[in-house]
Amino acid sequence: MDRSQQVELSAPDRTEAAPRADRRFNTFWMGQSVSQFGDRISELALPLIAVAMLHADAQQTALLTALIWLPNTVAPVVGAWVDSRTHKRVLLIAADVLRAVALLSLPVAYAAHGLGLAQLYLVGAITGVGQTLFDVSYPTFFTTLIPRSGYVAANSKLSTSRSASFVIGPAIGGALIQAVTAPVAVAVDAVSFLFSATMISRIRTPETPPASDAHLPLRTRMAVGARFVFGHAILRASLACSATMNFFMLAAQAIIILFASRVLGLSAGAIGLALGAGAVGGLIGAVVARKVIDVVGLGRTIMLGAVFYPSPLALLTVAGGAHWKSAVVFGVAEFLSGMAVMFFDIANNSLRAAVTPDNLRSRISGAYSAINYGCRPLGALVGGWLGTGIGMRPTLLTAGIGGALGVLCLLPSPIPGIKAVPESVNKS
């Protein structure tokens, strides 16, 4: 392979090999952990506001989900702009504060008896903008905290916190919503964003200089990121697999709360408990993912996650009868899916971090996210359309099978044969 096609990666020169010993990483980890718990409340509360309080139908609920993810379609623009900035930490703080302010508007409007679908849609879109800004600014910031040898360990810790939030968060969220109503419960997530912003503000890391081509037109810089993603065999396959799964998973997510509430007849508390119990799988998956990677290899762990993350959705098609039975089936499906997505995320995120050059991280993240997350609004809209047209059970079955087929995108790539995080990777 020509030397010019090789990507040599650098990481900050640091003696701390383990994130556990890194006080800066632990501060960031703490802020993200609290924020993740807050997110679980909003993920339950926002669709319940639409369904239970504003009487939204399947398509209206799907539109809310779509608007949350829609800002990712402009991620390449955001990524190219972020790469020209020096202060990535300030952008992360701004993203957290923006989402907190948007969410706080919901309990205020509810108290004033002015809450409506239009505001809910606007809040969803604004939080999506904040999430997109955070996501494209994060990769560069992450590599200033963690040396290459610690990528898997750090991602495992972050994923463990996220999984733990799925265990406890939905149950707390369901109880909180029943106690104080969904709009008021959302304020807890807003506070968690402010806490995250405070933690990040306390971290001091080396500022990354703007990209050397920052003087070039925005369109030109965007094209560099896109060309790198589509020209890189590993990133190209990873993106195709992830986007396929995300499309079908969002088709399911757009209707799953509606399905649980109206078809299965579960209360907000029961839904929260089922999601929390099922998310134990995610916590277990995050804890054992490093061992699985050691045993079967990084690439095969990605493939395992790609198959078993979406396929358990098919189990939901047999849920019915007594409410407790439906909740058990719901929980089992979430358990299996939650474990598998941790395998996929930890392995895939570590591999992506390793093959991405430092001076292009935000642009590559933006180009990747535009498709990976940009397909989610389309998936959500299709899920709402199918849920109305063919019914929610057939839609969930379609999503489970379609998402699992994403693994086929990995087969022609080098990914199945990759054993561990590489020191350098060929472009093709």
C-alpha positions as CSV (number, residue, x, y, z in Angstrom):
1,M,0.0,0.0,0.0
2,D,1.3,3.5,-0.9
3,R,2.6,5.4,2.1
4,S,0.4,8.3,1.2
5,Q,-2.7,6.2,1.8
6,Q,-1.8,5.4,5.3
7,V,-3.3,7.4,8.2
8,E,-0.8,7.9,11.0
9,L,-2.6,9.0,14.2
10,S,-1.2,11.0,17.0
11,A,-2.5,11.4,20.6
12,P,-1.5,13.9,23.3
13,D,1.9,12.9,24.9
14,R,0.7,11.7,28.3
15,T,2.0,9.4,30.9
16,E,-1.5,8.5,32.3
17,A,-2.3,5.3,30.3
18,A,-5.5,4.6,32.2
19,P,-8.5,6.9,32.3
20,R,-9.2,5.9,35.8
21,A,-6.1,7.8,36.9
22,D,-7.0,10.8,34.9
23,R,-8.8,13.4,37.0
24,R,-9.9,15.4,33.9
25,F,-11.5,12.4,32.3
26,N,-13.3,11.5,35.6
27,T,-14.7,15.0,35.8
28,F,-16.0,14.7,32.3
29,W,-17.3,11.2,33.0
30,M,-19.2,12.4,36.0
31,G,-20.9,15.2,34.1
32,Q,-21.9,12.9,31.2
33,S,-23.2,10.3,33.7
34,V,-25.6,12.7,35.3
35,S,-26.6,14.1,31.9
36,Q,-27.4,10.6,30.7
37,F,-29.8,10.0,33.6
38,G,-31.6,13.2,32.8
39,D,-31.9,12.2,29.2
40,R,-33.8,9.0,30.1
41,I,-36.5,11.1,31.7
42,S,-36.9,13.3,28.7
43,E,-36.9,10.4,26.3
44,L,-40.0,9.1,28.2
45,A,-41.5,12.4,29.0
46,L,-41.5,14.1,25.6
47,P,-43.5,11.4,23.7
48,L,-45.8,11.0,26.7
49,I,-46.5,14.8,26.6
50,A,-47.5,14.3,22.9
51,V,-49.5,11.2,23.4
52,A,-51.1,11.5,26.8
53,M,-51.5,15.3,27.2
54,L,-51.7,16.6,23.6
55,H,-53.5,13.6,22.1
56,A,-51.0,13.1,19.3
57,D,-51.5,10.2,16.8
58,A,-48.8,7.9,15.4
59,Q,-47.7,10.3,12.7
60,Q,-47.6,13.3,15.0
61,T,-45.5,11.4,17.5
62,A,-43.2,10.3,14.7
63,L,-42.8,13.9,13.6
64,L,-41.6,14.8,17.1
65,T,-38.9,12.1,16.9
66,A,-37.9,13.2,13.4
67,L,-37.5,16.8,14.4
68,I,-35.1,15.8,17.3
69,W,-32.8,14.1,14.8
70,L,-33.3,16.4,11.8
71,P,-30.4,18.8,12.7
72,N,-28.0,16.0,12.1
73,T,-28.5,16.6,8.4
74,V,-26.5,19.8,8.6
75,A,-23.7,18.1,10.7
76,P,-21.2,18.4,7.9
77,V,-21.6,22.2,7.9
78,V,-21.3,22.3,11.7
79,G,-18.3,19.9,11.6
80,A,-16.4,22.0,9.1
81,W,-17.1,25.1,11.2
82,V,-16.0,23.4,14.4
83,D,-12.7,22.3,12.9
84,S,-11.9,26.0,12.3
85,R,-12.5,26.8,16.0
86,T,-9.9,26.5,18.8
87,H,-12.1,26.2,21.8
88,K,-14.0,22.9,21.5
89,R,-14.7,22.9,25.2
90,V,-16.6,26.1,25.0
91,L,-18.8,24.6,22.2
92,L,-19.6,21.6,24.4
93,I,-20.7,23.9,27.2
94,A,-22.8,26.0,24.8
95,A,-24.5,22.9,23.5
96,D,-25.5,21.8,27.0
97,V,-26.8,25.3,28.0
98,L,-28.8,25.5,24.8
99,R,-30.6,22.2,25.5
100,A,-31.2,23.2,29.1
101,V,-32.9,26.4,28.2
102,A,-35.1,24.8,25.6
103,L,-36.3,22.1,28.0
104,L,-37.0,24.5,30.8
105,S,-39.5,26.3,28.5
106,L,-41.8,23.2,28.7
107,P,-42.7,23.4,32.5
108,V,-43.0,27.2,32.1
109,A,-45.5,26.9,29.3
110,Y,-47.4,24.1,31.1
111,A,-47.7,26.3,34.3
112,A,-49.1,29.1,32.1
113,H,-51.5,26.7,30.4
114,G,-50.0,27.4,27.0
115,L,-48.3,24.1,26.1
116,G,-49.0,22.8,22.6
117,L,-47.6,20.6,19.9
118,A,-45.9,23.5,18.1
119,Q,-43.8,24.3,21.1
120,L,-43.0,20.6,21.7
121,Y,-41.8,20.3,18.1
122,L,-39.7,23.5,18.5
123,V,-38.1,22.2,21.7
124,G,-37.4,18.9,20.0
125,A,-35.6,20.6,17.1
126,I,-33.6,22.9,19.4
127,T,-32.4,20.0,21.6
128,G,-31.4,18.3,18.3
129,V,-29.3,21.3,17.3
130,G,-27.6,21.2,20.7
131,Q,-27.0,17.5,20.4
132,T,-25.5,17.9,16.9
133,L,-23.1,20.7,18.1
134,F,-22.0,18.5,21.0
135,D,-21.5,15.4,18.9
136,V,-19.3,17.0,16.3
137,S,-17.2,19.0,18.9
138,Y,-16.8,15.9,21.2
139,P,-14.3,13.7,19.2
140,T,-11.5,16.2,19.3
141,F,-12.1,17.0,22.9
142,F,-12.1,13.3,23.7
143,T,-8.7,12.7,22.3
144,T,-7.2,15.5,24.4
145,L,-8.4,13.5,27.5
146,I,-7.5,10.0,26.4
147,P,-4.4,8.4,24.9
148,R,-5.0,5.8,22.1
149,S,-4.3,2.9,24.5
150,G,-7.2,4.0,26.6
151,Y,-9.9,4.4,23.9
152,V,-11.7,1.1,24.6
153,A,-11.5,1.6,28.4
154,A,-12.8,5.1,28.3
155,N,-15.6,4.2,25.9
156,S,-16.4,1.3,28.1
157,K,-16.8,3.6,31.1
158,L,-18.9,6.1,29.3
159,S,-21.1,3.3,27.9
160,T,-21.4,1.7,31.4
161,S,-22.8,5.0,32.7
162,R,-25.2,5.3,29.8
163,S,-26.3,1.7,30.4
164,A,-26.8,2.3,34.1
165,S,-29.0,5.3,33.2
166,F,-31.2,3.0,31.2
167,V,-31.5,0.7,34.1
168,I,-32.6,3.3,36.7
169,G,-33.5,6.3,34.6
170,P,-36.8,5.1,33.0
171,A,-38.2,3.8,36.3
172,I,-37.4,7.0,38.0
173,G,-38.7,8.9,35.0
174,G,-41.9,7.0,35.0
175,A,-42.5,7.5,38.7
176,L,-41.6,11.2,38.4
177,I,-43.9,11.7,35.5
178,Q,-46.8,10.1,37.4
179,A,-46.0,12.2,40.5
180,V,-45.4,15.7,39.0
181,T,-46.5,15.4,35.3
182,A,-44.3,15.0,32.3
183,P,-43.6,18.7,31.6
184,V,-42.4,19.3,35.1
185,A,-40.2,16.1,35.0
186,V,-38.4,17.4,32.0
187,A,-36.9,20.1,34.2
188,V,-34.7,17.4,35.8
189,D,-33.1,16.8,32.4
190,A,-32.5,20.5,32.0
191,V,-30.7,20.6,35.3
192,S,-28.6,17.6,34.3
193,F,-27.4,19.5,31.2
194,L,-26.4,22.5,33.4
195,F,-24.5,20.1,35.6
196,S,-22.7,18.7,32.6
197,A,-21.8,22.2,31.4
198,T,-20.4,23.0,34.9
199,M,-18.2,19.8,34.9
200,I,-16.8,20.5,31.4
201,S,-16.1,24.1,32.4
202,R,-13.8,22.8,35.2
203,I,-11.6,20.8,32.7
204,R,-8.5,22.3,31.3
205,T,-7.1,20.5,28.3
206,P,-4.7,21.6,25.5
207,E,-6.6,23.7,23.0
208,T,-6.5,22.2,19.5
209,P,-5.4,24.7,16.9
210,P,-7.7,25.4,13.9
211,A,-7.3,23.0,10.9
212,S,-4.5,24.1,8.6
213,D,-7.0,24.6,5.8
214,A,-9.3,26.8,8.0
215,H,-8.8,29.6,5.5
216,L,-10.5,27.7,2.7
217,P,-14.2,28.1,1.9
218,L,-16.6,26.1,4.1
219,R,-17.8,24.0,1.2
220,T,-14.3,22.9,0.4
221,R,-13.6,21.9,4.0
222,M,-16.9,20.0,4.2
223,A,-15.9,18.1,1.0
224,V,-12.6,17.0,2.6
225,G,-14.4,15.3,5.5
226,A,-17.0,13.6,3.2
227,R,-14.3,12.3,0.8
228,F,-12.3,10.9,3.7
229,V,-15.3,9.0,5.1
230,F,-16.4,7.5,1.7
231,G,-12.9,6.8,0.7
232,H,-12.0,4.9,3.8
233,A,-12.9,1.2,3.7
234,I,-13.5,0.9,7.5
235,L,-15.4,4.2,7.9
236,R,-17.5,3.5,4.8
237,A,-18.6,0.1,6.0
238,S,-19.2,1.2,9.5
239,L,-21.3,4.1,8.4
240,A,-23.4,1.9,6.0
241,C,-24.1,-0.6,8.8
242,S,-24.8,2.0,11.5
243,A,-27.1,4.0,9.2
244,T,-29.1,0.9,8.3
245,M,-29.6,0.0,11.9
246,N,-30.5,3.6,12.9
247,F,-33.0,3.9,10.1
248,F,-34.9,0.8,11.2
249,M,-34.5,1.4,15.0
250,L,-35.9,4.9,14.7
251,A,-38.8,3.5,12.7
252,A,-39.5,1.4,15.8
253,Q,-38.6,4.1,18.4
254,A,-41.1,6.5,16.8
255,I,-44.0,4.3,17.7
256,I,-42.8,2.1,20.6
257,I,-44.1,4.3,23.4
258,L,-47.4,4.7,21.6
259,F,-47.5,0.9,21.1
260,A,-46.7,0.2,24.7
261,S,-49.3,2.8,25.9
262,R,-52.2,2.2,23.6
263,V,-51.8,-1.3,22.2
264,L,-50.4,-3.1,25.3
265,G,-52.2,-0.8,27.7
266,L,-49.1,-0.1,29.9
267,S,-49.0,2.9,32.2
268,A,-46.1,5.4,32.3
269,G,-44.8,3.7,35.4
270,A,-45.0,0.2,33.9
271,I,-43.3,1.4,30.7
272,G,-40.5,2.9,32.8
273,L,-40.1,-0.2,34.8
274,A,-40.0,-2.4,31.7
275,L,-37.4,-0.2,30.0
276,G,-35.4,0.0,33.2
277,A,-35.4,-3.8,33.7
278,G,-34.6,-4.4,30.1
279,A,-31.7,-2.0,30.2
280,V,-29.9,-4.2,32.7
281,G,-28.7,-5.9,29.5
282,G,-27.0,-2.7,28.4
283,L,-25.2,-2.4,31.7
284,I,-24.0,-6.0,31.5
285,G,-23.0,-5.5,27.9
286,A,-21.0,-2.4,28.7
287,V,-19.2,-4.2,31.5
288,V,-18.3,-7.4,29.6
289,A,-17.7,-5.7,26.2
290,R,-13.9,-5.4,26.8
291,K,-13.7,-9.1,27.6
292,V,-15.7,-10.0,24.5
293,I,-13.4,-7.8,22.4
294,D,-10.4,-9.6,23.9
295,V,-11.9,-13.0,23.1
296,V,-13.5,-12.7,19.7
297,G,-11.8,-9.6,18.4
298,L,-12.9,-6.0,17.8
299,G,-14.4,-6.5,14.3
300,R,-16.4,-9.6,15.3
301,T,-17.8,-7.8,18.4
302,I,-19.0,-5.1,16.1
303,M,-20.8,-7.7,13.9
304,L,-22.4,-9.4,16.9
305,G,-23.8,-6.1,18.0
306,A,-25.0,-5.3,14.5
307,V,-27.2,-8.4,14.4
308,F,-28.5,-8.6,18.0
309,Y,-29.2,-4.9,18.6
310,P,-32.2,-4.6,16.2
311,S,-33.4,-8.2,15.9
312,P,-35.1,-8.4,19.4
313,L,-37.7,-5.9,18.2
314,A,-39.4,-8.9,16.6
315,L,-40.2,-10.2,20.1
316,L,-42.5,-7.2,20.7
317,T,-44.8,-8.6,18.0
318,V,-45.9,-11.4,20.4
319,A,-46.5,-9.1,23.4
320,G,-50.1,-9.0,24.5
321,G,-52.6,-10.4,27.1
322,A,-52.1,-9.6,30.7
323,H,-50.2,-6.3,31.3
324,W,-47.5,-8.0,33.4
325,K,-46.8,-10.5,30.5
326,S,-46.5,-7.6,28.0
327,A,-44.1,-5.8,30.3
328,V,-42.0,-8.9,30.6
329,V,-41.8,-9.4,26.9
330,F,-41.0,-5.7,26.5
331,G,-38.2,-6.0,29.1
332,V,-36.7,-9.1,27.5
333,A,-36.5,-7.5,24.1
334,E,-34.9,-4.4,25.7
335,F,-32.4,-6.6,27.6
336,L,-31.1,-8.3,24.5
337,S,-31.0,-5.2,22.4
338,G,-29.3,-3.2,25.2
339,M,-26.6,-5.7,25.6
340,A,-25.9,-5.9,21.9
341,V,-25.8,-2.2,21.3
342,M,-23.0,-1.8,23.9
343,F,-21.0,-4.4,22.1
344,F,-21.4,-2.4,18.8
345,D,-20.9,1.1,20.3
346,I,-17.9,0.4,22.4
347,A,-16.0,-1.5,19.7
348,N,-17.2,0.7,16.8
349,N,-16.5,4.0,18.5
350,S,-13.0,2.9,19.5
351,L,-12.2,1.8,16.0
352,R,-13.5,5.0,14.5
353,A,-11.5,7.1,16.9
354,A,-8.3,5.2,16.0
355,V,-8.7,5.6,12.2
356,T,-9.6,9.3,12.2
357,P,-6.8,11.8,11.8
358,D,-6.7,14.5,14.5
359,N,-7.0,17.5,12.2
360,L,-10.2,16.2,10.6
361,R,-12.1,14.8,13.6
362,S,-15.0,17.3,13.6
363,R,-15.4,17.3,9.8
364,I,-15.4,13.5,9.6
365,S,-17.7,13.3,12.6
366,G,-20.1,15.8,10.8
367,A,-20.0,13.9,7.6
368,Y,-20.5,10.6,9.4
369,S,-23.3,11.9,11.6
370,A,-25.2,13.5,8.7
371,I,-25.9,10.1,7.3
372,N,-25.8,8.0,10.5
373,Y,-28.1,10.3,12.4
374,G,-29.6,12.1,9.5
375,C,-31.4,8.9,8.4
376,R,-33.2,8.8,11.7
377,P,-35.8,11.5,10.9
378,L,-36.6,9.6,7.8
379,G,-36.8,6.3,9.7
380,A,-39.1,7.9,12.3
381,L,-41.4,9.3,9.6
382,V,-41.5,5.9,7.8
383,G,-42.2,4.3,11.2
384,G,-45.1,6.6,11.8
385,W,-46.4,6.0,8.3
386,L,-46.1,2.2,8.5
387,G,-47.6,2.2,12.0
388,T,-50.7,3.9,10.7
389,G,-50.8,2.0,7.4
390,I,-50.0,-1.6,8.2
391,G,-50.2,-1.5,12.0
392,M,-47.6,-1.2,14.8
393,R,-46.9,-4.9,15.2
394,P,-45.9,-5.5,11.5
395,T,-43.9,-2.3,11.7
396,L,-41.8,-3.5,14.6
397,L,-41.2,-6.9,12.9
398,T,-40.0,-5.1,9.8
399,A,-37.7,-2.9,11.8
400,G,-36.2,-5.8,13.6
401,I,-35.4,-7.8,10.4
402,G,-34.4,-4.7,8.4
403,G,-32.0,-3.4,11.0
404,A,-30.2,-6.8,11.4
405,L,-29.5,-6.9,7.7
406,G,-27.1,-4.0,8.3
407,V,-24.4,-6.5,9.2
408,L,-24.1,-7.4,5.5
409,C,-22.4,-4.0,4.9
410,L,-19.5,-5.1,7.1
411,L,-18.7,-8.4,5.3
412,P,-16.8,-6.9,2.3
413,S,-14.7,-4.6,4.5
414,P,-11.6,-5.2,6.7
415,I,-13.7,-4.9,9.9
416,P,-14.4,-8.6,10.4
417,G,-10.7,-9.4,10.5
418,I,-9.7,-6.6,12.9
419,K,-8.6,-8.0,16.3
420,A,-7.8,-4.9,18.3
421,V,-7.6,-1.1,18.1
422,P,-4.9,-0.5,15.4
423,E,-1.9,1.8,15.7
424,S,-2.3,2.8,12.0
425,V,-4.8,1.8,9.3
426,N,-4.6,1.8,5.6
427,K,-7.1,4.1,3.9
428,S,-8.5,1.3,1.7
